[in-house]
Each structure stands twice: as C-alpha cells, then as structure tokens.
Amino acid sequence: MRGAVLYGAGDVRVEEREDPRILLPTDAIIRLSATCICGSDLWPYRGVEAVKGPAPMGHEYVGVVQDVGSEVRNVTPGQFVIGSFFASDNTCVICRAGYQSSCVHREPVGGLGAQAEYLRVPLADGTLVATPDTPPDDLIPSLLAASDVLGTGWFGAVAAEVGPGKTVAVVGDGAVGLLAVLAARQLGAERIIAMSRHEPRQKLAADYGATHIVTERGDEGVARVKELTDGLGAHSVIEAVGTQESMMQAIRATRPGGHVGYVGVAHDVRLPGDELFFSHVHLHGGPAPVRRFLPELIDLIWNRQIDPGKVFDLTLPLDQAAEGYRAMDERRAVKVLLNP
C-alpha cells in the first residue's frame, strides 16, 4: 500500500509500505476513505520533535472495515467507521470515567500511520464507532473531522465549562480552535471571542458562531478580552496552540473562578505557580478523549446539524502529502484532507 513517511524535518515521502494485517484478535483492518494532516504533525515536520528514522505519519481516519480479529464483536466488515488517535478498550475504569485517551491499555494510532490506504486499528471494539449507514460523499470530511479536531475542540469546550450565558474566548485559529468555536456555539455560549489575525480563518470562525474577533496577541490580546468583559475576563477560555505564550494568554484572559480548557499539544510550557495561585483559574485539558464524544458528534453530523468539514480548505491525493505539509506549514491551508 501507499503511505506517508517522515524522514526528517521537512522531508515527507509517500512510498510503498507493508500492508497491515491482523496481529491480535482485537484488531481490525480498515480501508481508508479519507485521512488528513494534523497541526500536531507539524511539530516533527518542523524539527521541533525529533524523528528516529523513517516514521509513518497520520492519526485521523475514517473508512470501511475490511477484516476483524476473532474477538471483535462491535464492528463488522463492510461498516463505515470512525476512530480516534488513541486506541482504547472503552471498558477500563479510566475509560468508563470518560478519559479514553488515558485508557490503561491505550495505544497511539499515530505510530501506525493513518496517512495511507489501509490501517490496522488495535482494540477495535473500544475504538471504532460505526455510522448508521454508508455516508454520502459530502459527509465524509465532517466525519473525518470528528476523528480528532472536532473531538478535540469539543473537549476543550467541555473542559472549559462552556455553557449558556457564558462568554468564551478561543486562543488559536487552527482547525482545533475553529472547531472549538463551533463546539462553544453548540453548547450554548452567549458570546464567543475568536482570537485570530488571519482573515480567512476569522471568516470561518464567524460562520461557526464567533460573535467577536480579537486580532491582538499576548498581553494586548488579554487586555482586549477584558475590555469586552467589563474588565473581568471570559468565563471560559479554550487554549488550542500549546505554546508558553498561548497558555499564559489563556490563563490571563480568564476571570477569577473561570475555566481554561487546554488542548493544544504543549511544548516547553512552564506555569508560574504564584500567578496561577492567585488567579483562581481552573485548568483542565490534555489529549482529548475523542471516543467519549464520537456517538454524539456522529449524530450531529449525520443529521446535518453541524458542518465541521468546512475546516478542510485544501484537498489533495495522498501522493501529494508533501505539498499538503508545506501548505499547512506556510499557513496557506488551515487543514489538508488527503484522498487515499
């Protein structure tokens, strides 16, 4: 099969890889209908994260089940399924508490390489969720978004305690931040402040429900949010970048007693204990337990109540994955969908 492999910073190649096969009785093999490039894939692509040898890439996927192991009961060949970036059994005590991305048996899907034609999914019964039927082609991008960026944005909103009557600020205008805006609207936020400097992303944020756009960053961005909230800060802030600046901007833009949901993959973030102590701000986040939200998100998409697929603004064949990485790295694209 063909699959994307990262050899080093800036060096993505699509080459022949071994076809996946059933290794354990809990595995499933799916033929991918669509996959994509994640903002977190840019960290190793830019050399911020070290790559040890050629690394298969990709952790977002939808497709049709081709084969299942002898112990798989919940999905069958021919079904269209969606999974998340961590495989989980969905039965352990941590999964039952709603944190499948910290399942005691979790396995990262990224190392298996979902930017490919086929994928082996471990712990298939706990990881994969089938759609009611084979979806029409126009729903596939939205269902793919549910595999990570929608589920992650949704978790950010839930972790930030978004709800009716609240003012929400979203730090970050990548795919996760934009879909956090969508999630905040669905969860009933009264005002949604999208922090963005890029006009196309501002437009999509407005389409998804942003009521205000703040172009300033850092302390200036915090001051602008406070201007909009009677000097208090937002009730809920979603951090969707993962840098020191974005995390501190999120914390400082939150009112005392408010909540920060942080879902940006953190890189060298250090929190000042004294400032955090006196802020009275709640912090909650981490790798999104996408599996917790998949049934609800699939239902919303299937019934066309939300359209997260609009976040894909460039579609390429799998063989052009390298161009997709360049486009996202250069901010010429918000999110790239790859057709195997």
C-alpha positions in Angstrom: 0.0 0.0 0.0 1.0 3.7 -0.3 1.6 5.7 2.8 3.2 9.0 4.0 6.5 8.6 5.9 8.5 11.4 7.6 12.3 11.0 7.2 13.3 14.2 8.9 12.4 17.9 9.2 10.7 19.0 6.0 11.1 15.6 4.4 7.8 13.8 3.8 7.6 11.0 1.2 4.8 8.8 0.0 6.1 5.3 -0.6 5.2 1.7 -0.6 4.6 0.3 2.9 3.7 -3.2 4.0 0.0 -3.9 4.0 -1.4 -4.0 7.6 -2.6 -7.4 8.8 -4.4 -8.7 11.9 -1.8 -9.2 14.6 -4.1 -9.6 17.6 -7.7 -11.0 17.9 -8.8 -7.5 19.0 -7.6 -5.8 15.8 -9.5 -4.5 12.7 -8.2 -3.5 9.3 -9.9 -0.6 7.6 -9.6 0.7 4.0 -9.3 4.4 4.5 -11.9 6.6 2.7 -10.2 9.8 3.8 -7.3 10.9 6.1 -5.7 14.3 6.8 -2.8 16.3 8.2 -3.0 17.5 11.8 -1.4 20.7 13.2 0.4 18.4 15.7 2.1 16.7 12.7 3.9 20.0 12.0 5.9 19.7 15.2 8.1 16.8 13.9 7.8 18.2 10.4 9.4 21.4 11.6 12.1 19.6 13.6 10.7 20.7 17.0 10.1 17.0 17.8 12.9 14.5 16.9 12.1 11.8 14.5 14.0 8.5 14.9 14.3 7.1 11.4 11.5 7.0 8.8 8.2 7.4 10.7 4.7 6.6 9.3 2.5 9.6 9.7 -1.1 10.3 10.4 -3.6 9.6 13.2 -7.0 10.8 11.8 -9.1 8.4 9.8 -12.4 7.2 8.5 -13.0 4.2 6.4 -14.6 0.8 5.7 -13.9 -2.3 7.8 -12.1 -4.9 5.7 -11.3 -7.6 8.3 -11.6 -8.1 12.0 -9.9 -10.3 14.6 -11.6 -13.3 16.2 -12.6 -11.4 19.3 -14.0 -8.3 17.7 -17.8 -8.0 18.2 -18.9 -4.4 17.8 -17.9 -3.7 14.2 -18.1 -6.0 11.1 -16.6 -5.9 7.6 -18.4 -3.5 5.3 -19.3 -1.0 8.0 -18.1 2.6 7.7 -16.3 3.6 10.9 -14.5 6.4 12.7 -11.8 6.1 15.3 -9.6 8.4 17.3 -5.9 9.0 17.7 -5.6 6.7 20.8 -7.0 3.2 20.6 -8.8 2.3 23.8 -10.7 -0.7 25.3 -13.5 1.6 26.4 -14.1 -0.7 29.4 -11.4 0.1 31.9 -12.2 2.3 34.9 -10.5 5.3 33.2 -12.5 4.8 30.0 -15.7 4.5 32.0 -14.9 7.8 33.6 -14.7 9.4 30.1 -11.0 9.6 29.6 -10.4 7.0 26.9 -7.2 8.8 25.8 -5.7 7.7 29.1 -7.1 4.1 28.9 -4.9 1.7 30.9 -4.4 -0.2 27.6 -4.2 2.7 25.2 -2.2 2.5 22.0 -1.2 5.5 19.9 -2.6 5.2 16.4 -0.1 7.8 15.0 2.8 5.3 15.1 0.7 3.0 12.8 0.4 5.7 10.1 -3.1 6.7 9.1 -2.0 8.8 6.1 -2.2 5.7 4.0 -4.5 3.4 2.1 -5.1 0.9 4.9 -4.8 1.0 8.7 -4.7 -1.6 11.4 -6.7 -0.4 14.4 -5.9 -2.0 17.7 -8.7 -2.5 20.4 -11.2 -2.2 17.6 -14.3 -2.8 19.8 -13.5 0.1 22.1 -12.0 2.4 19.5 -14.2 2.3 16.4 -17.7 3.7 16.1 -19.8 2.8 13.0 -22.1 5.3 11.2 -25.8 4.4 10.8 -25.1 3.5 7.1 -22.6 4.2 4.4 -22.4 8.0 4.4 -22.8 10.2 1.3 -19.5 11.6 0.0 -20.3 15.1 1.2 -20.4 14.0 4.8 -17.0 12.2 4.8 -15.0 15.4 5.6 -17.1 16.2 8.6 -16.9 12.6 9.9 -13.2 12.8 9.4 -13.0 16.0 11.5 -14.8 14.1 14.3 -11.8 11.7 14.5 -9.6 14.4 16.1 -10.0 18.1 15.5 -13.8 18.3 16.2 -13.5 16.0 19.2 -10.5 17.9 20.5 -12.2 21.3 20.1 -15.3 19.8 21.8 -13.3 18.5 24.7 -11.6 21.9 25.0 -15.1 23.5 25.3 -16.3 20.9 27.8 -13.1 21.2 29.9 -13.6 25.0 29.9 -17.1 24.5 31.3 -18.7 26.3 28.3 -22.5 26.7 28.7 -25.5 29.0 28.3 -24.9 32.6 29.3 -21.2 32.4 29.3 -18.5 34.4 27.4 -15.9 32.1 25.8 -12.6 33.1 24.3 -10.7 30.8 21.9 -6.9 31.1 21.7 -5.7 29.7 18.4 -7.3 29.8 14.9 -6.1 26.4 13.6 -8.6 23.6 12.9 -9.0 22.8 16.6 -9.6 26.4 17.6 -12.1 26.9 14.8 -14.0 23.8 15.8 -13.8 24.8 19.4 -15.8 27.9 18.3 -18.4 25.5 16.7 -18.5 23.5 19.9 -19.0 26.6 22.1 -21.9 27.6 20.0 -23.5 24.2 20.2 -23.0 24.1 23.9 -24.9 27.4 24.2 -22.3 30.1 24.8 -23.7 33.6 24.8 -20.6 35.3 23.4 -17.7 33.7 21.6 -14.4 35.6 21.1 -12.1 34.2 18.4 -8.5 35.3 18.7 -7.2 35.4 15.1 -5.1 37.5 12.8 -5.9 35.8 9.6 -8.9 37.0 7.6 -10.0 33.6 6.0 -9.9 32.0 9.5 -11.8 34.9 11.0 -14.5 34.4 8.4 -14.8 30.7 9.2 -14.8 31.5 12.9 -17.7 33.8 12.3 -19.5 31.2 10.3 -19.1 28.8 13.2 -20.5 31.2 15.7 -17.9 33.7 16.8 -19.5 36.9 17.9 -16.2 38.9 18.3 -12.8 38.8 16.7 -9.7 39.8 18.6 -6.6 40.3 16.5 -4.2 41.2 19.3 -1.9 38.6 21.0 -0.2 38.2 24.3 -0.9 41.0 26.9 -2.6 43.1 24.3 -5.0 40.3 23.5 -5.7 39.8 27.2 -6.4 43.5 27.5 -8.8 43.4 24.6 -10.7 40.4 26.0 -11.0 42.2 29.3 -12.4 45.3 27.6 -15.1 43.1 26.2 -15.9 41.6 29.6 -16.2 44.6 31.9 -12.6 44.1 33.0 -13.2 40.6 34.3 -12.1 38.2 31.6 -14.0 35.4 30.0 -15.9 32.7 31.9 -14.3 30.0 29.7 -11.1 30.1 27.6 -10.0 27.3 25.2 -6.3 27.1 24.6 -5.6 25.4 21.2 -2.0 26.1 20.4 0.3 24.6 23.0 3.0 27.3 23.5 4.1 29.3 26.5 2.5 32.5 25.1 -0.8 30.9 24.2 -1.2 29.2 27.6 -0.4 32.4 29.5 -2.7 34.4 27.3 -5.5 31.9 28.0 -4.9 31.9 31.8 -4.7 35.7 32.0 -7.8 36.2 29.8 -9.9 34.1 32.2 -11.8 35.7 35.1 -11.3 34.5 38.7 -13.3 31.3 39.1 -13.3 30.8 35.3 -12.1 27.7 33.5 -9.3 27.1 30.9 -9.6 24.1 28.7 -6.2 23.4 27.2 -6.0 21.1 24.2 -3.0 22.4 22.3 -0.2 19.9 22.4 2.1 21.5 24.9 5.8 22.3 24.0 8.0 23.8 26.7 5.1 25.3 28.7 6.1 26.4 32.2 3.4 27.8 34.5 4.3 30.4 37.2 3.0 29.0 40.4 2.5 32.3 42.2 0.5 33.8 39.4 -1.6 30.7 39.0 -2.2 30.5 42.7 -3.7 34.0 42.9 -5.6 33.8 39.6 -8.4 31.4 41.0 -8.5 29.9 37.5 -9.4 26.3 36.9 -7.2 24.3 34.4 -8.3 21.1 32.8 -7.2 19.5 29.5 -4.8 17.2 27.8 -5.2 14.7 24.9 -8.9 14.8 24.1 -10.9 11.6 24.9 -12.5 11.8 21.4 -14.1 8.3 21.9 -16.3 9.8 24.6 -17.9 12.3 22.2 -17.9 10.3 18.9 -21.5 8.9 19.2 -22.9 12.4 19.8 -20.8 14.1 17.2 -21.6 11.4 14.6 -25.3 12.0 15.3 -25.0 15.8 14.9 -23.1 15.4 11.6 -25.4 12.6 10.2 -28.4 14.8 10.8 -26.6 17.8 9.3 -26.8 19.9 12.4 -23.2 20.9 12.2 -20.7 21.0 9.3 -17.1 20.7 10.7 -15.9 19.6 7.3 -15.6 23.2 6.2 -12.4 23.4 8.1 -10.7 21.4 5.3 -9.7 24.1 2.8 -7.4 22.0 0.7 -7.9 18.5 -0.6 -5.1 16.6 -2.3 -4.5 13.0 -3.4 -2.4 11.0 -0.9 0.6 11.1 -3.3 0.8 14.8 -2.8 1.0 14.7 1.0 4.3 16.6 0.9 2.6 19.5 -0.7 -0.1 19.3 2.0 2.5 19.6 4.7 4.1 22.6 3.0 0.7 24.3 2.7 -0.1 23.9 6.3 3.4 24.8 7.5 3.3 28.0 5.4 -0.3 28.7 6.6 -1.6 28.5 3.1 -4.1 26.0 4.4 -5.9 25.5 7.7 -6.3 21.8 7.3 -5.5 19.4 4.4 -7.6 16.4 3.6 -5.9 13.5 1.8 -7.7 11.2 -0.5 -6.0 7.7 -0.5 
